[in-house]
Amino acid sequence: LGARHINYGVNEAHWETLGKAFKSALREILRESFTQEVEAAWSMAYTFMSSIMIEGLRGAIAKRAAGPKQIPASALSAVPSEQMKTAVEQSWEQVQTLGTYNVGEILYRHTFMIMPEAIHLFPQEVRLKYREWSPDEANDESNVYESPALRRLFSKFVNAVGCAVVGLH
């Protein structure tokens, strides 16, 4: 999956920005439940997940031959403890109550606040690929901050995080 992002103009710095935006979105969603312990656990979990994605991106950039999938060495130093895994799982339950679509919107807004230039990675022609042409998406895609397509696209990231959370133990 990380290798696919080479075609989207993504670089390693974007993963750091997305991590900051994700943490900021979690802080907004979880409010007082976003304790130092939960923050540390999510930082470790995101570092683990993003290091795998970055390794895939690096592999695509270097055009290495596809080999067996292994956890990259950079991820091994970021393996969450059992206590951190539990904190991530418990806080993820709260995140899920909002739904991935709503969390996706919060996430892309935080991403663009932290890195406004990331908006250029999602021009209108890209956003249109992620539209579902239903009555609730009658909005004009010219306003990136009110984009049903970006909600859908970023909700895919949220779903991927959910899959990783399920696989923690």
N, C-alpha and C positions, 0 to 999 in steps of 0.2 A: 504494500500500500504506500509506503514511503517513497518508493521508486516512481510510482505513478505521478507524484507531485512535481517531478522535474518538468513535466509538460505544462504545468500551471504557473510557472515562474516563481515557485516557492524556493526560498533558501533557508539555511539553518537559523538565521535570525528570526524568521517568521515563527518558528516553533517556540522560541523563547517568548515572543510577544503573545502568542496564543496561550501559553502557560500563564502569563501574567493576567491576561484577560479572563481565563478560566478561573483563576484564583479570585479575581475581583468579582466575577459573576457568582461564584460560590459564597463569597462573603455577603453579597446582596441577598441571595436566596436563603442562606442558612441563618443569617443575622447573629443572634447571641449563641447559637449552636456552633458557630465557626470559631471554635476555641483554638488556642495555640497548638494543642495536640492534633486537632483535626487539620489545621493548616499544615503542620509538619508532615502529617500522613499523606495529604493530597500532594504536597510538594514532592515527596519521595515517589509516590505512585505516578505522578505526571512525568517526572524525570525518567523513570523506568520506561514508560510508554513512549515518550518522545525520543528517547535515545534509540529505540528500535526503529522508529520512523526515520530519524536522521541517518541512521546507518543505511537504511534502504535508499534514501536520497543520495547519500555519498556513493553507494554502490552503483546507482544509475549514472551519476556524474562520471565516475571512473569507468563506466561501461564494463564492469566486471562480469564474468560469466556467472549465470545463475547456478548457485550451489545449494546444498541443503540448508534449510532455515535453522539458524541457531541464534541464541540470545547473544547479542554483541557484548564484547568485554565492557564497553562503557555502561551497559545496562546492569551488569553484574554488581557493580559497586552501588547501585541504586535499588537493590531489592528491598522492598518494605518488610518490616518486622511483622510478626503476627498481630501485635497490638495496633500497629499502623493499618494493617489490612482491615481489622475490625472497625477502626475509626472511619476508614474510607467507606466501608460497606454500610455502616449505620448512617453516616451523613448522606450517602447516595440515596438512601430510602427517602429522605426529606426532599432531595432534588427531584426525584421521580414524581413526587406529588404534583409538581407544576406541569409536568409533561415535557417531552423532548422538544416540541415545537416552540414552546414558550422559553425554555432554557436556551435553545438555539438563538432566539432573538436577543436575549440578554447577553449571550456570549458574543455575537457579532457586534453589538453596540459597544461592549467593553473593548473588543479588539480594535475597533476603529477609533475609540478614544485614546488608546495607548499608542497605536501606530496608524495615524490617519492615512499615510501613504499606502497602506494595505488595501484601501478601497479600490485602487487601480488594478488589483488582481481580480476584481469582480466587475468587469465592464458589463453593460446591459446585455450584450450578446451572450455572455456567460450566464448571467442570471436567468435569461429566458430559457436556457436548457433545463433549469431546475424548477420551472413553473409547472403546476398542475392547472390545466385550464378549466377551472371550476368557478362557479359564481362567487365564492369567497375570495377569489384571487383576481378580482376585477381591477385592483389597484394598478396604477401606472408604475412600471418598473423604473421610471426615470429618477425616482427618489430612492437612493440606496438605503436610507435609514428607515424606510417603510416597505421593505422588500419581502414579499411572501417567499420568493425564491431563495433569498439568503436565510430566512428562517428555516426553510427546508434543508438547505445545504449544511448549515451549521448544526441542525438537529441530527444530521448524519454523523457528525463528529461526536455529538453527545451520545448517540446510540453506540458508537465505537467505544467510547469510554465506559458505557454501561456494560458492554460485553467484556471489557478488560476487568471491570469490578467483579463481575460474576466469576471470572476465572482466577481471582486472586488466591483463593484457598484451593 
